[in-house]
Amino acid sequence: MFREKTVLITGGTSGIGLATAKLFLEQGAKVALVGRNETRGMEALETLGRFFRQTSYIQADIAKIEECRKCVEETVRQFGSITTVINCAGTYMEKAIDEITEDEYEYVMNVNVKGTYFVSKFAIPELKKADQGAIVNISSDAGLQGNWLCTAYCAAKGAINTFTKALALELAPYGIRVNAVCPGDVHTPMLDRQLERVMDRERAIKDMNSIYPLGRMALPEEVARVICFLASYEASFVTGALWPVDGGLTAG
């Protein structure tokens, strides 16, 4: 399905990003994985070992504008084009507003919003050359509703959702589709870091599972399948959409 496609995935070295990379590779795409941590990048390449000819790792911090440009330029240098962008890099913060510092606020916004914005900006000239160019932004249920003690994160993901709709309108004349996926909790390394402060991890996971109508959190692969669908020709008339992948959490 994705032969002759080149996919740039930020946050591609673990969790949802890595699961998405595997699906794209299995369907014939070339994939550039972008991440800050070189060790995790090498581990991701090892995990995807049988696809080594189709895969590369680019070390970049997409909270910085020049690093956003760098990852786009390096992908084009290595693979010759970009047809699909998956803005998956993100950071989570759970903290009361009166405890959030300016530096913490800027960090959440820079990683989640600035990175998504400028990776998209720099990739657009390449996407305009592509047949069926696509951008899929990874947002959150927190971008669709308010979550307790998550003001900065909710603000960032809400911004991504509105950005997705605005960019979809702007790029529609060029045949470039822009959509967002809004997962709830997902079993990823980011969730593991979130639970580091919890004394009873097993109880915490049970409590988190209980809030979902389907009775559990998502697996990375379940989110990845929706991302790949939105990037594919099967979703050729879908743009400006926000897709909850949350087990019914935001349905009520």
C-alpha positions as CSV (number, residue, x, y, z in Angstrom):
1,M,0.0,0.0,0.0
2,F,2.9,2.4,0.7
3,R,5.4,1.4,-1.9
4,E,7.3,4.4,-3.3
5,K,6.2,6.4,-0.2
6,T,8.7,8.1,2.2
7,V,7.4,8.6,5.7
8,L,8.9,11.0,8.3
9,I,7.9,10.1,11.8
10,T,8.9,12.3,14.7
11,G,8.9,10.5,18.1
12,G,9.5,7.4,16.0
13,T,11.8,5.6,18.3
14,S,9.3,4.2,20.8
15,G,5.7,3.7,21.6
16,I,3.1,4.8,19.0
17,G,5.7,6.2,16.7
18,L,7.7,2.9,16.5
19,A,4.6,0.8,16.1
20,T,3.5,3.1,13.3
21,A,6.9,2.8,11.6
22,K,6.7,-1.0,11.7
23,L,3.3,-0.9,9.9
24,F,4.5,1.5,7.2
25,L,7.6,-0.6,6.6
26,E,5.6,-3.8,6.4
27,Q,3.6,-2.2,3.6
28,G,6.6,-1.1,1.6
29,A,7.4,2.4,2.8
30,K,10.7,4.0,3.5
31,V,10.7,5.5,7.0
32,A,12.8,8.1,8.7
33,L,12.6,7.9,12.5
34,V,13.3,11.2,14.3
35,G,14.1,11.3,18.0
36,R,16.3,13.1,20.5
37,N,17.9,10.1,22.2
38,E,20.6,8.3,20.1
39,T,20.5,5.2,22.2
40,R,16.8,4.8,21.7
41,G,17.2,5.5,18.0
42,M,19.8,2.7,17.6
43,E,17.5,0.4,19.6
44,A,14.6,1.2,17.3
45,L,16.7,0.4,14.3
46,E,17.6,-2.9,15.8
47,T,14.0,-3.6,16.5
48,L,13.2,-2.9,12.9
49,G,16.3,-4.8,11.8
50,R,14.8,-6.7,8.9
51,F,13.8,-3.4,7.3
52,F,17.2,-1.9,7.6
53,R,17.4,-0.9,3.9
54,Q,14.2,1.1,4.2
55,T,14.9,2.7,7.5
56,S,17.0,5.5,9.0
57,Y,17.4,7.3,12.3
58,I,17.8,11.1,12.5
59,Q,18.8,12.6,15.8
60,A,16.9,15.9,16.3
61,D,15.1,17.8,19.0
62,I,12.0,19.1,17.3
63,A,11.4,21.6,20.1
64,K,14.0,23.7,18.2
65,I,13.1,25.2,14.8
66,E,16.4,24.5,13.1
67,E,16.2,20.9,14.2
68,C,12.8,20.6,12.6
69,R,14.3,21.9,9.4
70,K,17.3,19.5,9.8
71,C,15.1,16.4,10.1
72,V,13.2,17.3,7.0
73,E,16.3,18.0,4.9
74,E,18.1,14.9,6.1
75,T,15.1,12.7,5.2
76,V,15.1,14.2,1.7
77,R,18.9,13.7,1.5
78,Q,18.6,10.1,2.4
79,F,15.5,9.0,0.6
80,G,14.9,11.7,-2.1
81,S,11.5,12.8,-1.0
82,I,8.8,13.0,1.7
83,T,5.3,11.9,0.9
84,T,3.9,11.5,4.5
85,V,4.6,13.2,7.8
86,I,3.5,11.7,11.1
87,N,3.9,14.2,13.9
88,C,4.1,11.8,16.8
89,A,6.7,13.4,19.1
90,G,5.1,14.7,22.3
91,T,5.6,15.2,26.0
92,Y,3.1,14.9,28.9
93,M,2.9,16.9,32.1
94,E,0.4,16.4,34.9
95,K,0.6,19.4,37.3
96,A,-1.6,22.0,38.9
97,I,-1.6,25.4,37.1
98,D,-0.2,27.2,40.2
99,E,2.8,24.8,40.2
100,I,3.7,25.1,36.5
101,T,6.8,27.2,35.8
102,E,7.3,29.3,32.7
103,D,10.1,26.9,31.6
104,E,7.8,23.9,32.0
105,Y,5.0,25.6,30.1
106,E,7.4,26.5,27.3
107,Y,8.8,22.9,27.2
108,V,5.3,21.4,26.8
109,M,4.4,23.9,24.1
110,N,7.7,23.6,22.2
111,V,7.7,19.9,22.0
112,N,4.0,19.4,21.3
113,V,3.0,22.5,19.3
114,K,6.1,24.1,17.9
115,G,7.6,20.8,16.7
116,T,4.4,19.8,15.0
117,Y,4.0,23.2,13.4
118,F,7.5,23.6,12.0
119,V,8.1,20.0,10.9
120,S,4.9,20.4,8.9
121,K,6.0,23.8,7.6
122,F,9.4,22.6,6.3
123,A,7.9,19.4,4.8
124,I,5.2,21.1,2.9
125,P,7.3,21.9,-0.2
126,E,8.1,18.1,-0.5
127,L,4.5,17.1,0.1
128,K,3.3,19.4,-2.7
129,K,5.4,17.3,-5.1
130,A,3.9,14.1,-3.8
131,D,0.9,12.1,-5.1
132,Q,-1.5,12.0,-2.2
133,G,0.6,13.8,0.3
134,A,-0.6,13.4,3.9
135,I,0.1,14.7,7.4
136,V,-1.2,12.9,10.5
137,N,-0.8,14.7,13.8
138,I,-0.9,12.8,17.1
139,S,-3.0,14.7,19.5
140,S,-4.9,13.3,22.5
141,D,-8.3,13.0,24.2
142,A,-6.9,15.9,26.2
143,G,-7.2,18.0,23.1
144,L,-11.0,17.2,22.9
145,Q,-11.9,17.7,26.5
146,G,-10.4,19.1,29.7
147,N,-8.4,16.7,31.9
148,W,-7.8,17.2,35.6
149,L,-4.3,18.7,36.4
150,C,-3.4,18.9,32.7
151,T,-3.9,22.5,31.7
152,A,-0.6,22.9,29.8
153,Y,-0.9,19.5,28.1
154,C,-4.6,20.1,27.2
155,A,-3.7,23.6,25.9
156,A,-1.0,22.1,23.7
157,K,-3.1,19.2,22.3
158,G,-6.1,21.6,21.8
159,A,-3.8,23.8,19.7
160,I,-2.7,20.8,17.6
161,N,-6.4,20.0,16.9
162,T,-7.2,23.5,15.7
163,F,-4.0,23.7,13.7
164,T,-4.9,20.4,12.0
165,K,-8.2,21.8,10.8
166,A,-6.7,25.1,9.7
167,L,-3.8,23.4,7.8
168,A,-6.2,20.9,6.2
169,L,-8.1,23.9,4.6
170,E,-4.8,25.6,3.6
171,L,-3.4,22.5,1.9
172,A,-6.6,21.1,0.4
173,P,-6.0,22.9,-3.0
174,Y,-2.7,20.9,-3.3
175,G,-4.3,17.6,-2.6
176,I,-2.5,17.3,0.7
177,R,-4.7,15.8,3.5
178,V,-4.2,16.7,7.2
179,N,-5.8,14.8,10.0
180,A,-5.2,14.1,13.7
181,V,-5.5,11.0,15.9
182,C,-6.6,11.6,19.5
183,P,-5.7,8.6,21.7
184,G,-6.5,8.1,25.3
185,D,-4.0,6.4,27.5
186,V,-1.8,4.0,25.6
187,H,0.7,1.4,27.0
188,T,3.9,3.2,26.0
189,P,7.2,4.2,27.6
190,M,5.6,7.7,28.2
191,L,2.9,6.0,30.3
192,D,5.6,4.1,32.1
193,R,7.3,7.4,33.0
194,Q,4.0,8.8,34.1
195,L,3.6,5.8,36.5
196,E,7.1,6.0,38.0
197,R,5.8,8.2,40.9
198,V,2.9,5.8,41.7
199,M,3.5,3.4,44.7
200,D,1.0,0.7,43.5
201,R,1.5,0.4,39.7
202,E,-0.8,-2.5,39.3
203,R,-3.7,-0.7,41.1
204,A,-3.0,2.5,39.1
205,I,-3.3,0.6,35.8
206,K,-6.5,-1.1,36.9
207,D,-8.0,2.3,37.9
208,M,-6.9,3.8,34.5
209,N,-8.4,0.8,32.6
210,S,-11.7,1.3,34.5
211,I,-12.5,4.7,33.1
212,Y,-12.7,3.3,29.5
213,P,-16.1,2.0,28.2
214,L,-14.2,-0.8,26.5
215,G,-12.6,-1.6,29.8
216,R,-8.9,-1.1,29.0
217,M,-6.3,1.2,27.6
218,A,-5.0,1.0,24.0
219,L,-2.0,-0.8,22.7
220,P,0.4,1.2,20.4
221,E,-0.5,-1.0,17.5
222,E,-4.2,-0.1,17.7
223,V,-3.4,3.6,17.4
224,A,-0.8,2.9,14.6
225,R,-3.4,1.2,12.5
226,V,-5.6,4.3,12.5
227,I,-2.6,6.5,11.7
228,C,-1.7,4.3,8.7
229,F,-5.3,4.3,7.5
230,L,-5.5,8.1,7.6
231,A,-2.2,8.3,5.6
232,S,-3.4,5.8,3.0
233,Y,-5.4,6.1,-0.2
234,E,-8.3,4.4,1.7
235,A,-8.8,7.7,3.5
236,S,-8.5,9.8,0.3
237,F,-11.6,11.9,1.1
238,V,-10.8,12.5,4.7
239,T,-9.1,15.7,5.8
240,G,-9.4,18.1,8.7
241,A,-10.7,15.2,10.9
242,L,-10.0,14.5,14.6
243,W,-10.1,10.8,15.2
244,P,-10.6,9.6,18.8
245,V,-8.9,6.3,19.5
246,D,-9.9,6.1,23.1
247,G,-12.1,3.1,23.7
248,G,-15.2,5.4,24.0
249,L,-13.8,7.7,26.6
250,T,-14.9,10.9,24.8
251,A,-18.2,9.5,23.5
252,G,-20.2,10.4,26.6
